[in-house]
Amino acid sequence: MKAVSPSFFALIAFIGGLAILSPPLSKTPVLPLFAQALGATPAESGIKPI
């Protein structure tokens, strides 16, 4: 069996961590504000205009 390099393991662990953390991050109330900061319209970001 071929030995796996530590950098490959670190990459797989990092990708796994992102996969675990991405759903909670997408549900935070800050995401629509971040979308507007990037230039999204209120309809695209889901914020109702006042």
C-alpha positions in Angstrom: 0.0 0.0 0.0 1.2 3.5 -0.9 1.9 5.9 2.0 -0.3 9.1 2.0 1.6 12.4 2.4 0.6 14.6 5.4 -0.3 17.5 3.1 -2.9 15.4 1.3 -4.4 14.4 4.7 -4.5 18.1 5.8 -6.2 19.0 2.5 -8.9 16.3 3.0 -9.4 17.4 6.6 -9.7 21.0 5.6 -12.3 20.3 2.9 -14.2 18.1 5.4 -14.2 20.9 7.9 -15.6 23.4 5.3 -18.3 20.9 4.4 -19.4 20.6 8.1 -19.3 24.4 8.7 -20.9 25.6 5.5 -24.6 24.9 6.3 -24.6 26.8 9.6 -22.8 29.7 8.0 -25.3 30.0 5.2 -28.2 30.3 7.8 -26.7 33.2 9.7 -28.5 36.6 9.6 -25.3 38.2 8.3 -25.4 36.5 4.9 -28.0 38.9 3.3 -26.0 41.9 4.5 -22.9 40.4 3.0 -24.7 39.9 -0.3 -25.8 43.5 -0.3 -22.2 44.6 0.4 -21.2 42.6 -2.7 -23.8 44.5 -4.8 -26.9 42.3 -4.7 -30.3 43.9 -5.0 -32.7 43.6 -2.1 -34.7 41.0 -4.1 -31.6 38.9 -4.6 -30.5 39.1 -1.0 -33.9 38.5 0.5 -34.1 41.7 2.4 -37.4 43.7 2.1 -36.9 47.3 1.2 -38.1 49.8 3.8 
